[in-house]
Structures are given as C-alpha cells and as structure tokens.
Amino acid sequence: MSQNQYIKPRAWTKKRGKDLLVDLFFYGLLLAISMTCLLPFVHIFAKSISQEAYVIANKIFLIPKGINFNAYKKVFQDASIVRSLYVSVIVTAAFTAIGTFLTISSAYALSRVQLKGRKFMTFLIMFTMYFTAGTIPDYLLMNNLNMLDTWWCMILPLSFAAYNFLIMKNNFKASIPDSLIESALIDGASHFKILSHIVVPLSKPIIATISLFYAVGRWNAYSDALFYIKQRVDLRPLQLKLYYLVVAASESFKAEGGTAVGQITNPEVLKASCIIFATLPIICIYPFVQRYFVQGTMIGAVKG
C-alpha cells in the first residue's frame, strides 16, 4: 500500500473537520438571528397573559407571571371585533389580488425589450418610490372620487407598489429566457396566453413572495382607514378597531388614576394582547406560502 493512500484519509479528515466548524459557526449565527426575531414575540405574549401588577412593575421578560386571560376576554367582549376582522380579511384579499395582478402584468410588459418606451414608463413608476403627493392631496383625491367611507378607499390606493414591480420585473428578465417567449410567439401564442401559461407557472416563488408583501403590508395598515373612514364605523378594519380599543382603555385607566388593577385592563397588557391577536392570521397563512420560498425561481426548464 503506497504512502499516498495513508495521507488522503488524514487530509480528508482535516478538511471534514474544517467544514464542520464552518457549519457550526453558521448554524450558531442563524440560531442567534432567529432568537432575536422570536424573543420579542415571546415577550409580548408573556405580557399579554400576565397579571397586570407584574406588568406595571416591569417584571415580565419571557416567562409570564400570574397567568390570566383578562386582556383577551376584553378584546372578545367587543362584538364589533368580529366585524372588523371580516373587513380586514376582505380588504386584504382584494388588495393582494389587485396588487399582484397589476404587478405581474406591468412587470411582464416592461421586461420585454421589444416594447417601445419601456424605459420611460419604468422611470415614471420608479419616480413614485421617492416622490409622493402627500396626505392632504390624497385625501382631496379620495373626496373628489367619492371614495370616502367606502371599501375602495382601503383597496385601490397603494395597490401597486413600485418596489414590488422592480423585483418582479428583474425576476422576469433574469429567469424567463427570451428564447422561450419567442418560441411561444412563433407557435401562435398571444402575450396573454404566454403570461398565464408560461410566465406565471414558472414564477410561482416570486409571485408568492410579492403576494405576501402586499398581504402583510395591507393587514398591518390602519392610517388610511383612520383618514378616510369617518361615518361608516362598520368599515373599520381590525387594526383600527384595536387601536381605538387601546386608546379607550388608556383613557379609562388614566381616569381611575392607574390604580384599578383587575377592574380596568392595563393598557400595556391590552396592547400586547391586541398585537398577538392581530398577528395570528398572518402567522397561520405563512406556512402555506413558505414552501415556495425554498424553491428556485424556475420550476421548469427550457427544452432545446
């Protein structure tokens, strides 16, 4: 048996040991990053089910003390919570569907080199990322369009995001070969058919990502409803309803001198329970979308 046959296993073992150390380092780093994301949520949940006296004394970190669900009971005692949850679900679903459709169609059109004026149109879209009209012009526009106190004032504005468009456009350019589009055109396919039968199926991961961006952004928003929903109280989304609930609890707590623990829910405890309640729907949806994130941006291949 030659000398090289004895050296190779040692070299392989040494290299394997280095790889193991590198893997342990990155696993530890990812674990630390994950904990920084998870710990705030655990802290908020611990506050939401802890006795108010411990929360006021600032003694809650990760483990709840004096466990009770009074804050959650107060949230569900309000009958309008169910209605506001329904409004948020409908608005988020419509907003996500419209935003995703507009983003896909515009990104596909402006990613084609053959389209004349595409650079100028892309510039106009990107211009909106840095310069906006402002709150007062937006309110006047909603008023002139008779969209105040309607569903559409929470759905149509901001239903197209320039940042999402840029991500989608770059993905189409990098992931969808021009030869595939040209082959489909030669075979007589229309651009609508190419978009629906080729581009969309090959872009499921990025479409799922963009849809989640739209859904999370819309679900967490409440400022537009605060500005545009005045008379139609039944159109208040969940986030705005929880905001008013926390404000009312804060005023009641201050009126009692901040000492009526157990009778009037402490605003910090109520705020924590509202955060958990408003976050749960997104947490439940995320696992169904996550599988697309681990796939490649191309789920098919170009056949020669």
N, C-alpha and C positions, 0 to 999 in steps of 0.2 A: 504494500500500500504506500503510495507516494506521500511526500510531505505536504503537498497542496491539499490533499484530502483531509489532513488534520487541521489545516489553517482555516478552511472555508467554514466549518461549523462554528469556530470561535468568532470569526468575523460576522457571521450571520447572527450569532447570539448577541454580540455587541451592538449591531445595528438594530436588532429587535428591541434591546433594552432602551436605546435612544428613542425609538418610535413610541415605546410605552410611556416614557417620561413626557414626551411631547403630547401624547394623547391625554395623559393625566392632567397636564397643565391646562389644556384647552377645555377639558371636561370640568375642571375646577372653576375656570373662568366663566364658562357658560352657566354653571350652577350658581355662582355669585351674582351674575346678571339676572338670572331667573328669580333669585331670592329678593333682589332689590325691587323687582316688579311685583312679587307676590306679597311681601311683608306689608306694604301699605293697605292692601285689600284685607289682609288678616286683621290688621289693626283697626280698620273701620268696622269690620264685622264684630270684633270683640267689644268695641264701644257700643254698637247698636243693641247688644243683648246684655249689657252690664247694668248694674244698679246705678242710678243717677248720682248718688253720693260719691261713688268711686270715680265717676267721670268728672264731676265737678272738682274733686281733689287731684285730678290728673294722675291717677294711679293705674290707668289701663294702658298696656302696651300691646301684647299679643294674646294674653290669657284673660278671658272675661271674668269678672267678679260679681257675685250676687246676680246670677243669671236670671233674666226675666225678658218677656217679650212685649212689654207695655208699649214701646215705641211702635212696633209693628201693628199692635192692636189699634193704636190711634190712627195709623195710616189707613187700615182697612175699615175703620168705623165710618170714614167718609164715603158715602155712597157714590159720589161723583168720580172716585178714583177709577172704577171700572170703566166708566165712560171715557175718561181721559186716556186710559190705556188703549181703548179701542181706537180713539182718534190718532194716537201716536203710531199704532200699528198700520192703520190705513195710510196715513201721510207718509210714513217711512217706506212702505211698499210701493206706493205710487211714485214718490220722489226717486227711489232707487231704480225703478223700471224706466222712467223717463230719462233720467240722467245717464244710465248705462246705454240705452238705445241711442241717444244723441252723441255720446262719446264714441261708440263703436262706428256709427255711420260717418261721422265727421272725420274720425281718425283714419278710416279706410280711404275715404275720398282724397284727403290731403296727403296721404302717404304714397299716392300714385304719381310717378314722375310725369306722366302724360297730361295731368291736369294743369291747364294754364292758370297762372295767377295764384298757385297754391302757396307760394312763399309769402305773398302779401296777405292772403287770408289767414295764414298761420300767424303772421305778425299781429294782425288785429286781435286774434284770440289770445295770444300771449300778452298783449298790451293790457288786457283786463286783469292779469295777475298782479300788476304793480300799481294800477290807477283805477280807482272806483269813484262812483258819483258821490257816495256818502249817504248817511241815514235819512236826512231830510229830502233830498231828491228821490230816493227810493220810496219814501212814504207818499210823496206827492204823485209819483207814478202809479203806485197801488191805488191811490184815491181816484185818479183820473180813469183808471181802467176798471173801476167799480169792483175791485178785488178785496177790499177791506171786509173783515168779518166773513170770509169765505174759505173754503178748503184750499183754493188755488193760491192764496197768498202765502201758504206754507209749503206749496209743492213746486210751483213754477220758478220763483226766484232762486237763483243759485243751483238750479237743477243741472247746469252744465258747468263743470269745473275745468279751467284751463290746465291745471296741473295734471288731472286725470287724463285729459286729452293728450298731453305731451307724452305721458307714459305709454298710453295705448298706441299712439302714432309711431313712436320709436320701436315699440314691440312689433308692430306690423311690418315695418321696414326691415327689421333685423331677422324676423322669424319666418315671414312668408316670402319665399323666393319669387322673383318676378317671372321666372320661367313657369311656375305653377299657374299664376294668373294668366299669362299669355296662352298657355296650353288650353285652359278653360275657355278663353275668348275665342280661340281658333275652333274649338268644338261647338261654338254657338251659344255658350252660356252668357247670360246677361250679368251685369255687375251685381244686381240684387241677388241672383242665384249664387254667384261666386261668394258674396258676403255671407249668405245664410248657410250654404252647403260646404264651403271650404274654409273661409277665414274664421268664422265663429267656432266651428268644431276644433280647429287647430289652435285656438286661442283661449280655451276654457280656463286655464290657470290665471291668466292676466285679467280676463273678464270677471272671474270670481273675486279677484283681489280688488279691482276697481269697484265692483258692486258692494263689497264690504266697506270700502272707503266711503261711498255715498251713504250706505245704511247707517254706519256709526256716526258720521257727521250730522245726518238728519235726526237721528234718535237723540243725540245729546244737545241739539239746538233748542233754544227756547226764546231767544231775543226777538226773532221775527214775529212769533206769536204774541210776545209781550207788546210789540209796537202795533201790530195790525189787527189783533183780536181784542175788541173793546166791548161790544154789545153781546156777541154770541159766546156766552160763558160755556156753552156746551161744546165749543170747538177748541177749548184749551187742551193742549197736549199734556202728557203725563209730567214732563219736566217742569212745565209752567205751573201745573197744579201742585206739584210737590214744593215748588218754590214758594207759592202763596201759603201752603200749609206750614212751612218752616217759619215764614215771616209772621204768621198769625200766632204760632207757638212762642216765638221770641217776644212778641208784644205782650202776650198773656203772662209769660214768665217774668218780664220786667215789671208788669203792673202789680204782681204779687211780691215784688222785692227780691225775686230769685231764691226764695226760701221754701216754696211749696213743693218740696221734693215728694214724689209719689202721687201728687194730685195733678200738677201740670207738668207735662213731659218736658224735660230739659231740652232746649233747642239743639244742643250738641248731639245728644242721643238721638233725637228725631232726625237730625240732618244725616247722621250715619246710617240710620235705617232707610232713609229715602235714597241714599247713594246705592246701598245694596239692592234695594227693590228695583231701582231704575237700571241697574247694571245686569241683573239676572237674564233678561231676554236676550241681550247681545251675547252673553256667555253661553246660553243654550244654543244659539244659532251658529256660533263659531266652529264647533266640531264638525258640522256638516260641510263647511267651506274649507276647512283646513286641509283636506286630502288633496285639493287642487294646488296648494302651495308647495307640496313636495314633488310635484310632477315637473317635468321640463316644459318649457313654453311651447314645444312642438310635441304633440301626441301622435303625430303621423309622420310620414316620410315621403319625399318626392321620388317617385319611381321613374327611372330613366327610360 
